[in-house]
């Protein structure tokens, strides 16, 4: 029973805003510290690859942003589902603000992949299964962002975007398994949980750190954007008025 009380309390915009004030600060410090260490470690101290030389080092940006861009879609879709089922306003706010963050990460994954593809494949772009499904992911994120602005009624926008987000979840397993299901220039997963990884440990450790760092950065940005959204949507409530009045003194 206590867990359900915590769940419903988390759905309160006021409770969320108050509790995440400290969370945001801690997560932000951790995110930037981990990013700094991971980037320096991966770009400056990891050994060069036997075949690709130093050009492979873009993996320390490309792989983390690609991984988090896909995981972020689940965050957005689950938030939309929670909004549809339990009618929690806060979950819709999370869904709305997860979309532009996911779009930015997906675009960065495509951009860094193109830069990496030139020395590796001899071309910046090929329409293989992995890249095509990632482009679809980008359009899903952009579509949800655009739908939020297209509706004058916020409730209608939230429900429509939640449905689109849930339908689009079918694309995420396709991205993950595209290198196994179809012929593709992309290599299979480098880091594996159930099998031996195909990357040397001295290269893998900074990559793992960067993945966790980008997850932390994603959480930090999402919390900050959602907090702003809470203040905008709850602007007429007394508790927000008290915050505004207190900050203006």
Beta strands, then each sheet from edge to edge (+ up, - down):
end
